[in-house]
Each structure stands twice: as structure tokens, then as C-alpha cells.
């Protein structure tokens, strides 16, 4: 499908044109009011009106002379299929369908009509926006196929927005912060999906940052490809993803399943591709506005706070610390230079209070000196800008900041006022022209700065990442089966995951012979596909040695299993060599129905669910990504050697993670979840061992 014909059309027809206050009327009015220079490209079709807003109307699409590119269909849903056919005959390759009452109602008849519309669009090869959408705004080419009234901008901006909610589009456009290249209300996205729009915006030369409000991911593999392309183009993607509070996580058989919810999978996916995930619309728009305003994004977490009062300085420093913003001490040379320009009672420190004895020239000189310090990456000030600034000295300070920033566009700077208010338009325009964004008050403003620094830090590592996901190729069946520990480990071994020596036995004498062959203490475990948590029923005995101990332990386990789980089918008793103690970790996989397998790493044993110190990452992963997972754990210091303890075998743990990733990718369509818990991690060079394991599969892959 040709999205250029949809989003960048030359010849456009509005079907159902009217002057009434409906979506059709608003679309007609806004296009005619705002796009006078394109009137020769616009046609109106109406069965009831000869003229709409003074423009003559055609009765049918087929009456229009020549070919068209886009049909904006503002009529009831029963008329849409025939109009699509008529538009296609006239050459249209794009259509906007405002009509609602399709699949979003969940009613069988409406779902059927949506399926028929989808099939019709694909058969005609027409890129259809919607149904149940508000249309789109193309500020680049001045195409306003939108069903709401809005305040049109005179010029195009650099933010490309796609949203599954038309009201979200309206809300963002009402803010003076937004400067858009495109605003797309995708609606039900049944033909052209969110992933398709994102791809268009990522490739669009007029868009510097891509913003999205998303309620779901329909094409996960394409979504990942688009995000990877954005990374290649170094174009930021900022997403507000709905569903953080969703309660739909299924009951899980494994620790891994309990630790990872669906929204955590989204977080993991976004981390892999450097997506800036925001919590609300204010944050989304503020991040985007900062990106398109700053000539250069901050590349490291190293800021200087320069203010004109002690209160501003203290509040800013405290708020910044909540988001991990670093304020390095100035170098000795910087400090000495500052002393020469600061008022006598000001202190040359970071954060800095210039005090009331300073002025705009002081501010400019301080900015110059501070930003030449090699440890400082970005300057932030809390100058309060209101609708009409009453303190005229603020203008002086702002002029000093602007003069500095115009001379040094390579040095990022931002204003983070302490209180939200209206902003004086002339001041806003001057700061924007100088490349200085005015961010919201601290708890938003400093989050924005942190997002920018995290994004540039990600770009430095992007080439080390796999840049793909192992999305499911076939939908998993609901009928599931848990493999026993021994069955699971046989698969682990096939993928190079280190496991202890073990053997399945069916009598205590056989177990005794097996233990003698191992030549040391062993562990006995109940072996059953029906008993997933063996220790909870007394199905595990450790440190067993000698024939009598083997006999007692074997019989004791079998008796407990019979008492606790008389319904369980028992395969026998697993005899396993007893491993030396090591640091207990957990490695697992949970398979997201859309995004595919997610690899989990965390502390093992009883700490798994108590401390919740775990990290998720989408398969596949390489060795670099595995080591990043390890280092991101709060407990990673234990692996590096803590308080005199020898460093542990991080390389072997990373190798094990990569092996698990290969297994998960190969089994993606039938693996529901798996655990290796615990994985013992030994001192450097001694490797790792999977002490226990569990896999849950679909019965029919």
C-alpha cells in the first residue's frame, strides 16, 4: 500500500461534504479555510448540497474529472464499501474512514463489517486510515483531512505524531509546546496499522522525532524492524503505551512467570531499541519539544545548575537528585575563573546561586566559564518565566543566557522553572530561536532531561545489540504440559546449558548403584510432570550418601508424594550429583503472545520473589547484551567480587544466557515458560551449573 498517497496526496475528495457541525462539516471547513492555495487539488462530493462553503459539489466520485489520490469518506458505515470501490476506479490509493461502530463495539455484526472492510481495502489496494478515526493533519504539504476543529499552525514543525485516540491528538495540538509535521489519528488501524504509520514517520525527512500513543502492537516483528531503523537513523521515538495497570497476566507455573508481567515485556522491548517511554501526555510533548528545540542532545549525565537565588538552587538540586542527575564539582581552574566574575558573596560551586548582586552579563560570563569545564555537559537554570514577567531583572538574565547559547549551539541548555504558569510568547520565541527549551517544573523537567541523556547513552551502545526480536510465527495453543526436571534438562544439555550429572531411577537399589558410581553425596528428587514444586511436598533430599541413607530417602520421598499428591504420575526418583555451593541465580523465559520469548535473569533461591531483583530482555540476545543484563542487576556487585570475595564467572553466566536465548528462539511457538532455578555461579573460570529446571510447553506446537 502507498502511504504517500494517503498522507501526502495531491488530489483529494471529501465525500459527504456539508456545512453542518459534524466531522464531515469540520473536515470540509478546515480544509477550505486553511488550504486556499490547494483549492485546485480539492473536490467535494455531496448528494444533498450543490455548494458547501461556497465551493461547488459533485454528486458522485466518478463525476470528478481526472484521477484522485485520497478519498476522505465522511458518510455512514453502510455506504463505505461502495464508495471505496468508486474511489479506486477513480485512481485513489488512500482513504480516510471516519465512520465508527465497527469492531470496537465487539458485536458480531460490527466485527463482520470491519472484516469485510479490511478485505475490500486489501483487494482494492487502498491504504485506509481507520475506521473509527479522526483523520490526519499534514502540516508539511497543508493537507487537513481531520474531523475536528483545531487551531491550525502557520508552519510545519518537526514532531510526527500518531495516536490511536483522536482526542489525544486534539489535546496535544491545544498545547503551545507542540510543533508538528504530521498528526495522525489511526483509529482501529485495521488496514494501515500503527507500525505502518511509525515506519512512514521514521523515514520522513521532515520529522525529527516520532511520538506515539499506542494501545497495542499488532505487528511485533515489523514494529521491531521500524524501531531498529529509527536507531540506525538516530531518530528518537517517544511512546506513551497504555496498559501499565492491566490485570490480565495469567497464573504462572514458574517463578519467571510470576516475576514478569505483560507491561514489563513492553519495557524490555523499548529498552532494547532505545524507545523513550513516557507516563503521560505532558511528558510526551515535553520530551519531543526538547528534542526538536535543542541543537544538540546532552551526551552524558553531567550538569551545571545556575540560578539567581538560594531557594531555586536548593529545590533544583533536590529535585534533580531524584532522577539521578549528576552535578560534578567544578575543576580548580573553573572555580578560580568564576571567583573573578561572581559577586563577592556568591560561592563558586555546583549548583550555583548567583545572588542578587549579579546581572545578565554575569549570567553570560558564568555560563561561558562553567560550560568550558570538561566535566560539564549541560546548563540548567530555573529562571521563572510567566505570562507577563513582573521582575524585569529576569529579562536581563534571559538575554545573557540567550547571547551565550547563540554563540555556542554545541552546548545544550534548558530552563526548568519551579512553578507552572503561562509563558510570555516573545520570550518563548527568543529562547526557542536560541535552541533553549523551556521545560515543565522540576518533577517533569528533570525527567525529560534524564530521558534525553539515557537516549544518547543508548545510541553509544546500539551497534552492540542484536536489533531483532523472536516474535511468534504461529499462535500458541492453550493446551499445555509441564516437562519434568529430567526432561527439561535433556533439552538444556542439547543447547549447551551446563547441568550436573544425574540419572532417573525406579528403585532404591538402582538409586544406590547410581549414587555409588557418582562417588560422592547426591541429591534425590521426585521426578514427575505433575509435581512442579518438589520441595513444597518434601520431594527433595540433599547430602545423601551410603546405601541405607539412599534407601531411607528414596522411600521417604515416595511416601510423601503419595500422601501429598496421590493423583500425580511418578516417573521415579532423580539421582543428581550434589553441587558445590555457589551464588544462586535464576534464568528463565516467559513467552509473550505478541513479542515472543523474554529472557529473565535475577537472584535465585528464596530471594527470587522477596527482592524482585530481576531484569528482562527480548530474545535473541548476544554476549554483550547478556553482560548488560548482568550488570543492570542491583546484586551485580556480588558477582564482581564483594568485600574481598573473589569475582565470579560472569562470562560463563553470560554464555548460559545466550544458550537459553537460542533455546527460546528455536522453541518460540511452543515454549510457554521455563525456569533454571537455581543456577549456581562459581568463581571466575569455574563456570555455572543449572541445579534445577522446568519447561512448560504447548502440547501442539
Phi, psi and omega in degrees: 000146184264101180288338176296325178291332178279310189262340179229056185282158173264306182254127187232141174236133173257116184262124184094025182302141183201164174261357179292158182276071176233178177301322178295318180293319179295318179298317179297312184296312184295320180294316183291325181286321190263345189234045180303327182290349181247019185300329180290346180264358187247134176236144177245138178237128179208134176281336188255336188244134175280326179220146175231120184052037176085358182260131180298146180247147170269157179277325182223157177298323183291346177280346184288133179286137177078186183271156174236161178256318189228135173246121175262106189263113186249023185254169181301157188296334180293338182268349191295312183303316181294322179292325176298318179297317181294320179295320180297321178296334180270007175099358184296136174243001178222149178209146172246127180244108180286331190306140177248189181084030177258224186298340182296341179280342183070001179284138185307317182294320180290322177298318179297318180295324178293319178297320179294320178297317179298314180297320180297315181297318180292322179295323181273353182058050177246129176280109184256126172271127182109209357289186179059049181232171177258359180093206185212163176234123175248100182282342181290310182258003181060057174242115185242081178263069192228138187266011176236156172282141182208164177272106185286138174281150179282336182220162181279146173258202185238006179264122175260119186244133170230135185219145174273007177229124177293325180292327174299317177301314181298315181300318181290324180288338178290338182279140178289347182289333189278137173222104196255146167271314177220146169232118187239120173263103192280339180062223183288344176052047183275333181252296171268121188264172178304322180297324178293316179295319179299319178299317178301314183291323177298321182276345186289127183287343181270358184247126180262333179219139182256126179243144181212141164251118186236143176250349180187164179243115184267328181237079188300321181294317178292322178304313179296319179298319180294317179297321178295322178296321177299322177296315179301322181273358182055043178251116183295144174240124183243123187231133165259108184256121179287156173111012180299325185264012183299138182260013190279012180288133182283160174294134186250145178278336187249164172299321181302313180299325179288329184278339187241118174258169185303320183292330176294330176295319177298316177303316181296318178298313181298322179297320182297329185248012174069022178291136174273107180267128183244165187263335181204180185290325178300315180292320180300310184291324180294319177297313181297317180298320178296319182297316184281344180270317183292130175294334181211134178280147178296133186259354175209159182276084184201098189241160170239126176261119180237115182231179184244009175210157180293324179297313177303316183297314182292313181298317180297315181296318180295314181294319179298325182294333179296335180251018174069024179283131185264133176242090184291150173294143178291152176294163180300320180296317179298316180300316181294322179293322180295321181301332183283340183246343182283153171301155186304327184261012174266148182252133180279085181214168180240113010282159188241137172252112181288340180070170184288351180275008183256176177210191182298323178295320177299314181301315181297316180294317179298315178302316180301312183291313183298316185283351172274350175293124184298342181275348186258130182255327188213145177253134178231134176229155182252027179306127186275115180251120181246185182297323172219108186293122181272328179275101187294341178294336178300320178303319182296314179298317180297321178297322176296317177298315182296316179301318180295313185293327177295322179285334186230070180294345180281354181249108184291144177215152180212155174254127177237086181295156184279340184227139177285141178194178171292159183240135178296120190301317182296322178293317178303313183295321178295315180295317180298318179296331179273000179081027182246109176283145169262112183270168176293175178303169196314312188289342167266312187302317182284333172297319179300312180299319179297318177302317182296317180291322177296323180294313181292328175295320177299316183302328180291340181250358190302322183291346179276350188264157182291325175073017177221168171232160180261063181301150181296140177267335177221147180293135180287145175283154180282336181286119189232157178221140176265129174282151174289170179300315183295318178297319179298315183292332177298324176288320178305314183298322179300334182257014174078018177276119185296127179232154177287163174294139179200160179211140177274129181235155182241357174222159180292329179294319177297321178295321180295319179297316181298316180297321180296322179294326179287335171074017177201182180299148184231172174243134175252134182224142173295137182245108184203138175289343184265349181244098186275326182247087190295319185294334182291339177250014182074031184266015180226134173230131184245158175068033183271137181208141179091152187299316183293319178295322178298313182299312182297316182294316181302307183294324179296318179296315182296321179295317180295321179297319179295321180290312187279323183225070181296340181277348187282142173274121184261124179277337183144202178242131178271124176259121185231138176301142181278122184278151172293151179293141174216182176289127184274124175236166173237134171239134181211176177221135167233139188257113177285134183297342177251312190271350180087195187292137175247127179272133180242140174226135178198180174293144183261191178065212183289346183280349185307308184263343180288310185267341179053034179270088184217156179228141178247149178206137182289138172288150000277158174234151174254183185295323179296315179295324177298317179292327176295320176302315181298313184290339181280349178288144175297329182274008184298336179297332177295327180284327184282351182104100187249130177051054174086354178285148180292146176297146182265172189279079181295323180298316180294323178295318177296318177301319180296319178298318179296321177296318177299320179298318179297317178300312183297321180294318180292326184262013193307324185277352179232350179275117178274309177198160176207154177230141160238101189212110004267160163259121177276127177253125185255172180304158184312128181090350183260355172082196180225162176218137177274102186284329182211157183202156180210135172232137174244124185239159167287141179295323180243104181296000000 
